[in-house]
Amino acid sequence: MRTRTICLLALALTLLLAGCTSGGSGAGGSAGGRITLRFQSLAWQQESVEANKDLVKEWNANHPDVKVEYIQGSWDSVHDQLLTSFEGGEAPDIIHDASDDLADFAYGGYLADLTGLLPARLKSDIPQRSWKTTTFGDGVYGVPFLQEPRVLVADSARLRKAGVRIPTPERPWSWAEFRQVTKRLSGKGRYGVAWPLKEPVSATLNLSLSAGGELFHRGADGKVTIRFGAADQVVPRTIHAQANTDHSASPTTLGSGGSDTLPGFFAGRYAMVPLGFSYRQQIAQQAPKGFRWQVLPAPAGADGLTQGVSPQTLSIAEDSPHKKEAAEFVGFLLRPKNMVRLARGDWMLPTGIRALADPALHTPKDGWATGTALAAHLRPAPAQSVRGYPEWKDKVATPAFQEYYSGAIDLAELRGRLEKDGNLVLARYQR
């Protein structure tokens, strides 16, 4: 009887230990010796979703002991969803996000430091300026792999009929010339440009780098303050003048998203629309038959074509018990040929030097060559490592820029709100 009891206790203990190692809630399960990694992707365009899923299938076919499970996420809710999953111990092992969303997660201890996990090939292939977007303190908390410059998408026939000079990456328009061109293209109920500024902050700050604008200034003590100087004002003043003085920018699109402007663009109401590079896919799919469009570089300022970007990133959860295997999957996903597949699927640019050299990304068709020519001018977005930026953006900067662009407040009021109210917000995060 005693022997039977001991055997039963041993069996129960064995089953209990097996259950503890079989995964369950939280990141990175394993069953029967096989590891399962959860990969949350934010791909949403059909080509991009297919590219991601195909690469997951390819990995699984060649790695029977490390299975990757594809999870579909959404850009609309990713920050709150990730925060909830981190705090609840349910975070995916591999996390797709954007670099400007990582700071609080990195400083909060939710993301793994990738410094010693990534293959040397991947670390050397991505330029240091891109790595800066995911470096917080002494650690690297994401792999920047796709980036999206802002460009001008133009109605070719309108520009040709007006006889304006067509800019190129070698000879772009200045901001002053851009303003004059939009005036020439306006009149009789039509506008030279439609600015879709429903989310005005990132567009304004990233384009302002071309004029030397920085806005956020880090002191010797490491603390950040906001100063809205002359260089920071070039882009906002241009947009404000187009909308309120020249009447060359449609006032009705200032509160719109990029997709909202496309019907008016196709109908000839707007000659140009400043958009992220990936919008070309929608334009290629939706443009009426016979409508001819082209991609132009954004205007240049004192610092040339420089503009800020917040690359898409891949991170690994700190709670993942299989960081090594997760890093190996990230390395596979971002091999040069695979990075090209992901870039073409999302109609964006890869960060990798070898992927960016692929001939498929240098064709004039659909403006690929113009976008690729801008890659060397892309820099980390100004607020990349600023703690408190999301709150400043939502509570201070977005309403202030929206009111300024609509003509409800003047430049002095805009400056006061960005600096005074903004510095109060940032100070709470830097005590």
PyMOL commands that set and color helices and strands:
alter all, ss='L'
color gray80, all
select helices_A, chain A and resi 2-20+46-62+75-87+99-101+103-107+120-125+128-134+156-162+175-184+200-211+230-244+251-253+258-266+277-286+323-333+336-346+353-356+359-361+365-373+375-377+389-406+411-429
alter helices_A, ss='H'
color red, helices_A
select strands_A, chain A and resi 29-31+34-41+66-72+94-98+135-136+139-140+143-147+150-155+191-193+216-218+224-226+270-276+293-297+307-309+312-316+349-350+378-380
alter strands_A, ss='S'
color yellow, strands_A
deselect
rebuild
show_as cartoon
